[in-house]
Amino acid sequence: MNANLRDPDLDRIGTPRDAARMAFRRYRDRIAFFGPRGETVSFGTLGTRVFGLARGLLESGLQPGDRVAFLLPNSIEFVELRLACHEAGLVAVPLIWDLTPEARAAALQAAAPGLYVYDPQLDAGPPAGEFRTVAVPRGERGGLEELIRSDADESSARVAGDSPATINFTSGTTGTPKGVVSTHSSWATSLKMTAKSGLLSAGEGELFLHAIPLATAGWGTVLPCMLGGIGGLLMPEWNPGAALDLAGSREVTGTLLTPSMLIDWLDEPDLDGRLPPSLRAIICGTAPLHGPKAAEALQAFGPVLYQGYGLAEVLPPLASMGPAAHDPERFPLRVGRTAGGVDVRIVDARGARLEAGTCGQIEVRSPTQTPGYWLRPDLTAAAVRGGFFRTGDLGFVDEDGFLNVLGRASEVPPGISGHPRTVEEAAHRHAALKECALVATEEGTTLFCSVRRGRELSPGELDSTVAEQLPARSRPQSVRVVAGDLPRSAAGKLARTRLPRLPVDREP
């Protein structure tokens, strides 16, 4: 375990605010965060502002248990507001900016927040009188400053471990959003499990690039970094070239990336000359990383690649592995060994447990899993079977005890034998391919592809690559090569549902 994260310290953490308070005291004079506009805040100053904001929120009429919704980019203001919610016992409801206006309105209606804080560049604001609102224009801090009280100390608000700490609304781009509730104890347990996993090297001089939106999976590394005294470099939006140059100029030591973001880095020109020698950990998560790209990343970045598995409904880490455990050529589907305290089982459609090596539905039981969906007992009941959360993912546990994940069961289109991951793994072996995804279209099963920078790729050429590896029943019925990148969500993940609407760039 890292030198600054010893068992006695972790045992004292029962809620996220316990961890934040510990970091404020321990690293008072150290820089906690570098903002996107070059501003900085020390751990001590951050603590003062969080305590003052927590008091201001409570004095404004909010009470512990009330919801505070916010739509903000990665910024110091986002960190302050979320930590202040934890400090005051308020429920943080972070919203992601690619929710449709209808989905955002539905999420706000369901959460019924006592306060809505938003960036005017991301939202024009709700109708007057619907919610109490505070606007925080990008580049200005006036909105939050009006709420902060001076000379405030730690809040005396009672925070029960089993009470809701956050509500994260998901699936808003494809339907009615559902609110995933996570408790204070769930977040604290996730924090401690991450600290014990060895994913982060604690100590002065460490700097973590926070590029994934903090409103989504990006928050999972914030408190572990703070607990280890690791500074945070905040990026409000993803730009692979700028992120790579920033990591080099600031001597970044670690980052969390989605597979799509990692592939962006692999596609950058003069990668060898721009890689920061300080980089010691690239954690890749939120979606499966295809074997050929994992192998390329290990070759390009060296032994710094970590992978993990987790869900919005079951906070990570559920399984993880470090550089030494990677063998993407032989085991392209591996995501790691199950974390301590987590039980993973593979079952068939009836819920019967399957033997090792047999593919089926992944179900997990963890101290970090959600108590349910906000105001949706029907969804909660359907998601849990015998205490295990039904992830919706397909996979298996191999003979060495590693969890292997193919992907979502819902991604399997009709008319093809096997999971799309099989086809995509084969396609990724083509050196000119950047990203791909197999989805159902009006033409049947279609493999959508993007091309590496400076390379050329025809659908027929890629079809031949896949045909060399797979039988006819497992191959796509058509291949489309598109201009530019495949669509991404605001969270930095491949957006499969948008693919059928893409214009065709090149056809067979």
C-alpha positions, 0 to 999 in steps of 0.5 A: 500500500502507498506510504500515505494511505495506511490502514488506520487512516482508512479505518477512520473514513466512514463518509466522503467528507471524512476523507476530504477533511483528512486531506484538508488538514494533512496537505494544507499548503500543497496545491490541490487543484489546477483549474482550466484557466490557470487558477490554483487552490491549495488543500487548506484554502479548498477546505475553507471554501468548502466549509464556507459553502456548506454553511452558506447552502444550509443557511440559504434554507436547504436541509440535510437530505435536500438535493442540489443539482448542478450542471458544470464542466470540470472546474474548481467550482464543481469540486467545491460544490460537490464537496460542500454537498457532502460536508453539509449532508446534502444530496449531490445531483451532478448532470452531464451536459449531453442530456437532451433538454427533455431528459434534463428537464425529466431528471430535474423534475425527478430530483426536485432539487432545492437548488440548481447551479448551472453554467450558462454555456451548458444550459440557458436555465429552467423556466423562472420560478421552477427552481431556485437557481445560481448561474456560474458563468465559465471564467467567473466565480461570482455565483458561488462566492455569494453563497460562501460564508467566511470563518466557517468550520466543519459542519455539524450536520449529521451524515448517516452512512446509509443516506444518499450522497449522490444521484447520477442520472443515466441513459438520458440520451436514449430514453427517460433518465434513471437516477442511480442512488449511491450512499455515503458509505458506498462512496467511502468504501469505493474510495478505500478499495481504490486506495488499497488497489495500488492504482494511485501512487501517493505523495508530493510531486504527483499530479493526476489529469482529470479529463473524464467529466467529474459528473460521470466516472471521472469523480471516482479518482478525485477523493482517492487522489486527495487522500494521497495528497495528489494534485489534480489538473482539471480539463473542462473538455477533451482535446487529445493533443492539448491533453498530451501536451499539457501532461508533458508540460505539467509532468503529469504522473497519472490519468483516467481515460476511456478506451476512446480517449486512450485511442485518441492518444495512440493516434496523435502524431510524434507520440514518442516525442511528446509522451511525458516521462513522468507518466506512471499510470494510465487507468483505462475504464468505463468501457471494454478496451479491445485487445489489439489497442491494449497491446499497442498502448503497452508498446507505446506507453510502456508498463503503465496501463491499468484496467478496471471494471465498475458501473454507475450502479456498483461503484468501482473497483469491482475488478482491476489489473496492473501492467504485469497482468496484461496479456492482450494477445492471449486474453483480450477480454480480461479486466482484472481480478475481483476486488476484496469484498466483491463477489462476482458470479456468471449465470444463465438466463434463469439465474443458475451459476455457470462454471468457470470459462462459460460465458453468461450474464455478469452479476455482482454483489459489492458493498459499493452497490446502489440501494436502488434507482431514485423513485423507481422501485420497479427498476430496482426490483428488476435489477437485483436477483438474490442480492446480486446486481444484474449488470447487463454485461456478458462475460466469464471468469477464466481458469486463472480467476480473471474476470473477462468482459465482452460488453453489454448484452443489449449490444448483441444485434439480431442476425449474427452469431456471437457478441459484437466484440468478437467482430470488433476484436478482429477488425482492430487487428487492421493497422489503419483502423482507429475505432469500430462498432457493430450495430443493427441497421436497416441493412442488417448488421453493420460495422462502422469504422473510423480511420487512423490519422494519415491512413486509408482504409476501404470497407472491402479491405476491412471486410477481408481482414475480418473474413480471414479470422471469422466464419461467415455466420459471424461476419457483418453484413456491411461495413461503413467507413465514416469521415472523422471519429465515431460519435462519442458521449460527453463522458468520452465513450463510444455512442453506439446508438448514434451510429445508424444515423451517421452519413456514409463516407465510403461504402463497399 
